[in-house]
Amino acid sequence: MEKLARIMEYFWLALAVITGVYAAYLLNQRGWADAKTWLLFPAVCLAMWGYRRFMRNKIAEWAERDRQRNEEQR
């Protein structure tokens, strides 16, 4: 599960970079007024990357806490 979570983190980060480059290209070609909404895509991807990273770290902390409790009970 840890491996899948890390892969999904990289997926969202890569998607943020790709959409950010595309949004910058459109801003350059069309101007701010026509292309500003394209900046939402990399923003959403970055938000998803941050959320996935935060939750992966939290789940790892919970698993470690459970492991320590189980060792103490033995």
N, CA, C and O atoms as CSV, one atom per row, in Angstrom:
chain,resi,resn,atom,element,x,y,z
A,1,MET,N,N,0.817,-1.193,0.000
A,1,MET,CA,C,0.000,0.000,0.000
A,1,MET,C,C,0.866,1.265,0.000
A,1,MET,O,O,0.542,2.268,-0.635
A,2,GLU,N,N,1.952,1.177,0.720
A,2,GLU,CA,C,2.883,2.309,0.778
A,2,GLU,C,C,3.425,2.642,-0.609
A,2,GLU,O,O,3.567,3.810,-0.972
A,3,LYS,N,N,3.722,1.602,-1.371
A,3,LYS,CA,C,4.291,1.803,-2.701
A,3,LYS,C,C,3.275,2.470,-3.627
A,3,LYS,O,O,3.634,3.358,-4.400
A,4,LEU,N,N,2.025,2.053,-3.556
A,4,LEU,CA,C,0.980,2.648,-4.379
A,4,LEU,C,C,0.765,4.115,-4.006
A,4,LEU,O,O,0.584,4.959,-4.883
A,5,ALA,N,N,0.784,4.416,-2.717
A,5,ALA,CA,C,0.613,5.804,-2.275
A,5,ALA,C,C,1.742,6.685,-2.807
A,5,ALA,O,O,1.507,7.817,-3.229
A,6,ARG,N,N,2.947,6.170,-2.786
A,6,ARG,CA,C,4.090,6.943,-3.286
A,6,ARG,C,C,4.004,7.135,-4.801
A,6,ARG,O,O,4.334,8.203,-5.316
A,7,ILE,N,N,3.558,6.093,-5.513
A,7,ILE,CA,C,3.383,6.212,-6.965
A,7,ILE,C,C,2.343,7.275,-7.280
A,7,ILE,O,O,2.534,8.070,-8.200
A,8,MET,N,N,1.249,7.302,-6.536
A,8,MET,CA,C,0.209,8.296,-6.775
A,8,MET,C,C,0.701,9.709,-6.466
A,8,MET,O,O,0.296,10.668,-7.123
A,9,GLU,N,N,1.561,9.833,-5.478
A,9,GLU,CA,C,2.164,11.147,-5.199
A,9,GLU,C,C,2.956,11.634,-6.412
A,9,GLU,O,O,2.804,12.776,-6.845
A,10,TYR,N,N,3.790,10.768,-6.948
A,10,TYR,CA,C,4.585,11.148,-8.115
A,10,TYR,C,C,3.695,11.435,-9.323
A,10,TYR,O,O,3.994,12.321,-10.124
A,11,PHE,N,N,2.603,10.683,-9.451
A,11,PHE,CA,C,1.665,10.921,-10.536
A,11,PHE,C,C,1.100,12.335,-10.462
A,11,PHE,O,O,1.095,13.053,-11.462
A,12,TRP,N,N,0.623,12.741,-9.281
A,12,TRP,CA,C,0.031,14.080,-9.141
A,12,TRP,C,C,1.080,15.167,-9.316
A,12,TRP,O,O,0.788,16.224,-9.875
A,13,LEU,N,N,2.293,14.921,-8.846
A,13,LEU,CA,C,3.353,15.909,-9.019
A,13,LEU,C,C,3.725,16.053,-10.496
A,13,LEU,O,O,3.914,17.167,-10.982
A,14,ALA,N,N,3.830,14.943,-11.198
A,14,ALA,CA,C,4.146,14.990,-12.633
A,14,ALA,C,C,3.023,15.678,-13.406
A,14,ALA,O,O,3.280,16.477,-14.307
A,15,LEU,N,N,1.791,15.365,-13.052
A,15,LEU,CA,C,0.656,15.995,-13.717
A,15,LEU,C,C,0.631,17.499,-13.447
A,15,LEU,O,O,0.269,18.279,-14.329
A,16,ALA,N,N,1.009,17.910,-12.248
A,16,ALA,CA,C,1.074,19.334,-11.930
A,16,ALA,C,C,2.124,20.036,-12.785
A,16,ALA,O,O,1.896,21.146,-13.267
A,17,VAL,N,N,3.264,19.395,-12.970
A,17,VAL,CA,C,4.320,19.989,-13.791
A,17,VAL,C,C,3.867,20.087,-15.251
A,17,VAL,O,O,4.039,21.121,-15.897
A,18,ILE,N,N,3.291,19.008,-15.755
A,18,ILE,CA,C,2.849,18.999,-17.163
A,18,ILE,C,C,1.780,20.053,-17.399
A,18,ILE,O,O,1.862,20.815,-18.363
A,19,THR,N,N,0.782,20.105,-16.532
A,19,THR,CA,C,-0.283,21.099,-16.724
A,19,THR,C,C,0.226,22.511,-16.465
A,19,THR,O,O,-0.276,23.464,-17.061
A,20,GLY,N,N,1.214,22.662,-15.585
A,20,GLY,CA,C,1.804,23.976,-15.357
A,20,GLY,C,C,2.547,24.494,-16.575
A,20,GLY,O,O,2.451,25.672,-16.922
A,21,VAL,N,N,3.288,23.605,-17.220
A,21,VAL,CA,C,3.990,23.987,-18.445
A,21,VAL,C,C,2.989,24.349,-19.534
A,21,VAL,O,O,3.172,25.338,-20.244
A,22,TYR,N,N,1.941,23.559,-19.668
A,22,TYR,CA,C,0.928,23.834,-20.684
A,22,TYR,C,C,0.198,25.154,-20.390
A,22,TYR,O,O,-0.082,25.929,-21.304
A,23,ALA,N,N,-0.103,25.400,-19.119
A,23,ALA,CA,C,-0.762,26.644,-18.750
A,23,ALA,C,C,0.146,27.848,-19.041
A,23,ALA,O,O,-0.324,28.887,-19.504
A,24,ALA,N,N,1.436,27.701,-18.769
A,24,ALA,CA,C,2.377,28.787,-19.073
A,24,ALA,C,C,2.455,29.024,-20.577
A,24,ALA,O,O,2.530,30.167,-21.026
A,25,TYR,N,N,2.437,27.950,-21.347
A,25,TYR,CA,C,2.443,28.085,-22.810
A,25,TYR,C,C,1.197,28.840,-23.282
A,25,TYR,O,O,1.287,29.748,-24.107
A,26,LEU,N,N,0.040,28.456,-22.751
A,26,LEU,CA,C,-1.195,29.128,-23.159
A,26,LEU,C,C,-1.216,30.589,-22.720
A,26,LEU,O,O,-1.704,31.451,-23.450
A,27,LEU,N,N,-0.689,30.869,-21.534
A,27,LEU,CA,C,-0.609,32.257,-21.083
A,27,LEU,C,C,0.263,33.076,-22.023
A,27,LEU,O,O,-0.045,34.229,-22.324
A,28,ASN,N,N,1.338,32.480,-22.479
A,28,ASN,CA,C,2.235,33.170,-23.398
A,28,ASN,C,C,1.577,33.389,-24.763
A,28,ASN,O,O,1.750,34.444,-25.373
A,29,GLN,N,N,0.835,32.409,-25.234
A,29,GLN,CA,C,0.234,32.485,-26.565
A,29,GLN,C,C,-1.043,33.321,-26.605
A,29,GLN,O,O,-1.244,34.108,-27.530
A,30,ARG,N,N,-1.896,33.152,-25.614
A,30,ARG,CA,C,-3.222,33.783,-25.645
A,30,ARG,C,C,-3.355,35.009,-24.752
A,30,ARG,O,O,-4.234,35.844,-24.967
A,31,GLY,N,N,-2.504,35.117,-23.771
A,31,GLY,CA,C,-2.604,36.240,-22.843
A,31,GLY,C,C,-3.367,35.855,-21.590
A,31,GLY,O,O,-4.002,34.803,-21.519
A,32,TRP,N,N,-3.288,36.733,-20.607
A,32,TRP,CA,C,-3.868,36.468,-19.296
A,32,TRP,C,C,-5.385,36.301,-19.345
A,32,TRP,O,O,-5.925,35.385,-18.726
A,33,ALA,N,N,-6.059,37.157,-20.057
A,33,ALA,CA,C,-7.529,37.159,-20.054
A,33,ALA,C,C,-8.108,35.845,-20.588
A,33,ALA,O,O,-9.114,35.359,-20.072
A,34,ASP,N,N,-7.489,35.278,-21.602
A,34,ASP,CA,C,-8.027,34.066,-22.222
A,34,ASP,C,C,-7.546,32.773,-21.571
A,34,ASP,O,O,-8.208,31.743,-21.695
A,35,ALA,N,N,-6.407,32.805,-20.881
A,35,ALA,CA,C,-5.817,31.552,-20.414
A,35,ALA,C,C,-5.681,31.443,-18.901
A,35,ALA,O,O,-5.104,30.470,-18.416
A,36,LYS,N,N,-6.185,32.394,-18.148
A,36,LYS,CA,C,-5.986,32.351,-16.691
A,36,LYS,C,C,-6.683,31.169,-16.033
A,36,LYS,O,O,-6.222,30.697,-14.994
A,37,THR,N,N,-7.764,30.682,-16.595
A,37,THR,CA,C,-8.455,29.542,-15.982
A,37,THR,C,C,-7.643,28.253,-16.081
A,37,THR,O,O,-7.865,27.321,-15.308
A,38,TRP,N,N,-6.702,28.192,-17.028
A,38,TRP,CA,C,-5.864,27.005,-17.150
A,38,TRP,C,C,-4.925,26.841,-15.960
A,38,TRP,O,O,-4.372,25.759,-15.758
A,39,LEU,N,N,-4.738,27.889,-15.173
A,39,LEU,CA,C,-3.898,27.789,-13.978
A,39,LEU,C,C,-4.566,26.982,-12.868
A,39,LEU,O,O,-3.908,26.570,-11.913
A,40,LEU,N,N,-5.859,26.762,-12.993
A,40,LEU,CA,C,-6.560,25.945,-11.995
A,40,LEU,C,C,-6.096,24.488,-12.035
A,40,LEU,O,O,-6.034,23.833,-10.995
A,41,PHE,N,N,-5.778,23.986,-13.200
A,41,PHE,CA,C,-5.376,22.588,-13.328
A,41,PHE,C,C,-4.100,22.269,-12.545
A,41,PHE,O,O,-4.100,21.314,-11.767
A,42,PRO,N,N,-3.020,23.023,-12.716
A,42,PRO,CA,C,-1.844,22.706,-11.891
A,42,PRO,C,C,-2.092,22.970,-10.405
A,42,PRO,O,O,-1.509,22.299,-9.553
A,43,ALA,N,N,-2.949,23.939,-10.089
A,43,ALA,CA,C,-3.247,24.204,-8.675
A,43,ALA,C,C,-3.964,23.011,-8.039
A,43,ALA,O,O,-3.644,22.622,-6.916
A,44,VAL,N,N,-4.924,22.437,-8.746
A,44,VAL,CA,C,-5.642,21.271,-8.230
A,44,VAL,C,C,-4.697,20.079,-8.108
A,44,VAL,O,O,-4.750,19.340,-7.126
A,45,CYS,N,N,-3.841,19.895,-9.097
A,45,CYS,CA,C,-2.878,18.791,-9.044
A,45,CYS,C,C,-1.918,18.948,-7.869
A,45,CYS,O,O,-1.603,17.969,-7.191
A,46,LEU,N,N,-1.455,20.158,-7.626
A,46,LEU,CA,C,-0.579,20.391,-6.474
A,46,LEU,C,C,-1.309,20.164,-5.158
A,46,LEU,O,O,-0.731,19.642,-4.205
A,47,ALA,N,N,-2.570,20.554,-5.106
A,47,ALA,CA,C,-3.361,20.309,-3.897
A,47,ALA,C,C,-3.531,18.809,-3.656
A,47,ALA,O,O,-3.427,18.347,-2.520
A,48,MET,N,N,-3.790,18.057,-4.708
A,48,MET,CA,C,-3.924,16.607,-4.575
A,48,MET,C,C,-2.602,15.966,-4.161
A,48,MET,O,O,-2.589,15.038,-3.352
A,49,TRP,N,N,-1.487,16.458,-4.714
A,49,TRP,CA,C,-0.179,15.947,-4.322
A,49,TRP,C,C,0.063,16.198,-2.830
A,49,TRP,O,O,0.503,15.303,-2.108
A,50,GLY,N,N,-0.225,17.413,-2.378
A,50,GLY,CA,C,-0.029,17.732,-0.965
A,50,GLY,C,C,-0.921,16.909,-0.056
A,50,GLY,O,O,-0.486,16.463,1.006
A,51,TYR,N,N,-2.157,16.705,-0.462
A,51,TYR,CA,C,-3.085,15.909,0.330
A,51,TYR,C,C,-2.621,14.457,0.411
A,51,TYR,O,O,-2.641,13.859,1.487
A,52,ARG,N,N,-2.201,13.887,-0.722
A,52,ARG,CA,C,-1.735,12.498,-0.737
A,52,ARG,C,C,-0.493,12.342,0.141
A,52,ARG,O,O,-0.358,11.362,0.874
A,53,ARG,N,N,0.405,13.314,0.059
A,53,ARG,CA,C,1.624,13.260,0.857
A,53,ARG,C,C,1.307,13.347,2.350
A,53,ARG,O,O,1.852,12.591,3.155
A,54,PHE,N,N,0.426,14.271,2.708
A,54,PHE,CA,C,0.028,14.437,4.096
A,54,PHE,C,C,-0.607,13.154,4.632
A,54,PHE,O,O,-0.261,12.692,5.720
A,55,MET,N,N,-1.537,12.578,3.862
A,55,MET,CA,C,-2.231,11.372,4.325
A,55,MET,C,C,-1.287,10.172,4.389
A,55,MET,O,O,-1.414,9.348,5.294
A,56,ARG,N,N,-0.354,10.054,3.460
A,56,ARG,CA,C,0.600,8.943,3.521
A,56,ARG,C,C,1.432,9.023,4.791
A,56,ARG,O,O,1.675,8.009,5.446
A,57,ASN,N,N,1.869,10.225,5.138
A,57,ASN,CA,C,2.644,10.397,6.367
A,57,ASN,C,C,1.800,10.108,7.599
A,57,ASN,O,O,2.290,9.496,8.548
A,58,LYS,N,N,0.555,10.533,7.603
A,58,LYS,CA,C,-0.332,10.262,8.737
A,58,LYS,C,C,-0.577,8.773,8.903
A,58,LYS,O,O,-0.529,8.253,10.018
A,59,ILE,N,N,-0.840,8.087,7.805
A,59,ILE,CA,C,-1.088,6.644,7.875
A,59,ILE,C,C,0.153,5.914,8.365
A,59,ILE,O,O,0.040,4.946,9.117
A,60,ALA,N,N,1.329,6.359,7.954
A,60,ALA,CA,C,2.573,5.752,8.431
A,60,ALA,C,C,2.729,5.966,9.934
A,60,ALA,O,O,3.170,5.062,10.644
A,61,GLU,N,N,2.373,7.147,10.424
A,61,GLU,CA,C,2.427,7.413,11.858
A,61,GLU,C,C,1.459,6.518,12.614
A,61,GLU,O,O,1.808,5.969,13.659
A,62,TRP,N,N,0.250,6.368,12.097
A,62,TRP,CA,C,-0.747,5.511,12.753
A,62,TRP,C,C,-0.283,4.064,12.787
A,62,TRP,O,O,-0.453,3.382,13.797
A,63,ALA,N,N,0.301,3.591,11.698
A,63,ALA,CA,C,0.787,2.213,11.644
A,63,ALA,C,C,1.929,2.011,12.644
A,63,ALA,O,O,1.991,0.981,13.315
A,64,GLU,N,N,2.815,2.972,12.743
A,64,GLU,CA,C,3.918,2.879,13.700
A,64,GLU,C,C,3.396,2.879,15.132
A,64,GLU,O,O,3.879,2.114,15.967
A,65,ARG,N,N,2.423,3.723,15.419
A,65,ARG,CA,C,1.829,3.765,16.751
A,65,ARG,C,C,1.160,2.445,17.099
A,65,ARG,O,O,1.294,1.963,18.224
A,66,ASP,N,N,0.443,1.852,16.150
A,66,ASP,CA,C,-0.191,0.553,16.381
A,66,ASP,C,C,0.851,-0.533,16.599
A,66,ASP,O,O,0.671,-1.404,17.451
A,67,ARG,N,N,1.937,-0.489,15.839
A,67,ARG,CA,C,2.997,-1.471,15.993
A,67,ARG,C,C,3.629,-1.376,17.382
A,67,ARG,O,O,3.917,-2.394,18.011
A,68,GLN,N,N,3.841,-0.153,17.852
A,68,GLN,CA,C,4.425,0.027,19.180
A,68,GLN,C,C,3.471,-0.440,20.272
A,68,GLN,O,O,3.909,-1.041,21.253
A,69,ARG,N,N,2.179,-0.177,20.121
A,69,ARG,CA,C,1.193,-0.651,21.104
A,69,ARG,C,C,1.171,-2.178,21.163
A,69,ARG,O,O,1.103,-2.760,22.245
A,70,ASN,N,N,1.228,-2.821,20.001
A,70,ASN,CA,C,1.220,-4.280,19.974
A,70,ASN,C,C,2.463,-4.857,20.626
A,70,ASN,O,O,2.386,-5.893,21.286
A,71,GLU,N,N,3.609,-4.206,20.455
A,71,GLU,CA,C,4.836,-4.677,21.096
A,71,GLU,C,C,4.774,-4.488,22.605
A,71,GLU,O,O,5.281,-5.323,23.353
A,72,GLU,N,N,4.166,-3.415,23.055
A,72,GLU,CA,C,4.060,-3.166,24.501
A,72,GLU,C,C,3.117,-4.163,25.177
A,72,GLU,O,O,3.322,-4.518,26.338
A,73,GLN,N,N,2.099,-4.610,24.468
A,73,GLN,CA,C,1.128,-5.530,25.041
A,73,GLN,C,C,1.678,-6.949,25.172
A,73,GLN,O,O,1.133,-7.749,25.932
A,74,ARG,N,N,2.725,-7.266,24.461
A,74,ARG,CA,C,3.287,-8.625,24.513
A,74,ARG,C,C,4.095,-8.837,25.739
A,74,ARG,O,O,4.638,-9.923,25.940
